[in-house]
Amino acid sequence: MKEEIASIEKNQSWNLVETPQDKRPIALRWIDKVKVNPKGEVVRHKARFVAKGYLQWAGIDYGEVFAPVARLETIRVVVSFATHSDWSMHQLNVKSAFLNGPLEEDVYVMQPQGFEVRGQEHKVFKLKKALYGLKQAPRAWNQRIDSFLKQIGFQRCISECGVYIKCWNDKVKNDKLIIYLYVDDLLVTESNEEHITQFKN
C-alpha cells in the first residue's frame, strides 16, 4: 500500500485542497491481489488504489471516455509476420500506466483510508492525472501514449489504431519497428535488435 501511494505521489497525480462547495469528491477503495508464479507460489502481494468510478456523473466528472483498443486478431497478424520474418519479439508492460494520463476535467477524490494527512483529514485530493477506476482513465492514458509515440517518430496505422510503425530509410535496408499496443501492454518487434533496445530505453 505504501508503494502504491509513493508511486502516485512520485508521479504528482494529485494536490491536497479544500473541498469545493460545488463538487462531490469520489470515494476510493483498496484492491488487493496476490501474484503467483507458474508453480503457484506467492511472488508478491499487490495493493491497488482504485476510484469508485461508478459514482461519477456524466458531463460533470467526465466527458469523453472512448479509448481505442487493438483487436486480438491483429496480434495474430503481427506475431505471424514477425515469426515468418524471423524478427525478435519483446513484450513490455507500462507500470501504473493510468497514473500517467493527464485529466481535462476537475476531479476530486477522498483521501485514502489509512493514509489521511494528519490534521487535514477534512481536505480532499484534486487529481491532475487519472487513477484506476475513473471512467476517463483509459482515454487519458491512450491520448498520452499516442502523443508520445508520434512525438518520437511513430505513425499510427490507419486501419488499426493499436498498431504503430516507425521506419528507418537506410541505403542498405529499410527497417521497420512495429508496436502492438493493448491498453498498457506493448508487443515490440523488428529485425534490428539495436532499434528495439533504443525504444525500450
ChimeraX attribute file (.defattr): number of C-alpha atoms within 10 A of each C-alpha:
attribute: neighborCount
match mode: 1-to-1
recipient: residues
	/A:1	16
	/A:2	9
	/A:3	11
	/A:4	14
	/A:5	15
	/A:6	11
	/A:7	15
	/A:8	19
	/A:9	13
	/A:10	9
	/A:11	14
	/A:12	14
	/A:13	20
	/A:14	19
	/A:15	13
	/A:16	16
	/A:17	13
	/A:18	13
	/A:19	17
	/A:20	12
	/A:21	6
	/A:22	6
	/A:23	13
	/A:24	17
	/A:25	20
	/A:26	20
	/A:27	18
	/A:28	19
	/A:29	15
	/A:30	13
	/A:31	11
	/A:32	12
	/A:33	11
	/A:34	11
	/A:35	12
	/A:36	12
	/A:37	9
	/A:38	6
	/A:39	6
	/A:40	8
	/A:41	10
	/A:42	11
	/A:43	10
	/A:44	11
	/A:45	11
	/A:46	13
	/A:47	16
	/A:48	17
	/A:49	19
	/A:50	16
	/A:51	22
	/A:52	17
	/A:53	19
	/A:54	11
	/A:55	14
	/A:56	18
	/A:57	12
	/A:58	11
	/A:59	9
	/A:60	12
	/A:61	21
	/A:62	19
	/A:63	13
	/A:64	12
	/A:65	14
	/A:66	13
	/A:67	15
	/A:68	16
	/A:69	16
	/A:70	15
	/A:71	15
	/A:72	9
	/A:73	8
	/A:74	14
	/A:75	17
	/A:76	11
	/A:77	11
	/A:78	19
	/A:79	18
	/A:80	12
	/A:81	13
	/A:82	18
	/A:83	13
	/A:84	9
	/A:85	11
	/A:86	12
	/A:87	15
	/A:88	15
	/A:89	18
	/A:90	13
	/A:91	11
	/A:92	12
	/A:93	13
	/A:94	11
	/A:95	11
	/A:96	15
	/A:97	21
	/A:98	24
	/A:99	21
	/A:100	23
	/A:101	22
	/A:102	19
	/A:103	19
	/A:104	16
	/A:105	15
	/A:106	12
	/A:107	22
	/A:108	24
	/A:109	22
	/A:110	21
	/A:111	21
	/A:112	18
	/A:113	11
	/A:114	7
	/A:115	11
	/A:116	14
	/A:117	13
	/A:118	7
	/A:119	7
	/A:120	12
	/A:121	11
	/A:122	13
	/A:123	18
	/A:124	23
	/A:125	20
	/A:126	20
	/A:127	20
	/A:128	21
	/A:129	22
	/A:130	27
	/A:131	30
	/A:132	19
	/A:133	17
	/A:134	22
	/A:135	24
	/A:136	24
	/A:137	25
	/A:138	24
	/A:139	21
	/A:140	25
	/A:141	22
	/A:142	24
	/A:143	14
	/A:144	16
	/A:145	17
	/A:146	18
	/A:147	11
	/A:148	12
	/A:149	16
	/A:150	14
	/A:151	10
	/A:152	10
	/A:153	12
	/A:154	19
	/A:155	17
	/A:156	17
	/A:157	11
	/A:158	9
	/A:159	7
	/A:160	14
	/A:161	18
	/A:162	22
	/A:163	24
	/A:164	21
	/A:165	18
	/A:166	19
	/A:167	13
	/A:168	12
	/A:169	10
	/A:170	8
	/A:171	6
	/A:172	6
	/A:173	8
	/A:174	10
	/A:175	15
	/A:176	16
	/A:177	19
	/A:178	24
	/A:179	24
	/A:180	24
	/A:181	24
	/A:182	19
	/A:183	20
	/A:184	16
	/A:185	15
	/A:186	18
	/A:187	18
	/A:188	24
	/A:189	26
	/A:190	21
	/A:191	18
	/A:192	13
	/A:193	14
	/A:194	10
	/A:195	17
	/A:196	18
	/A:197	10
	/A:198	8
	/A:199	11
	/A:200	10
	/A:201	6
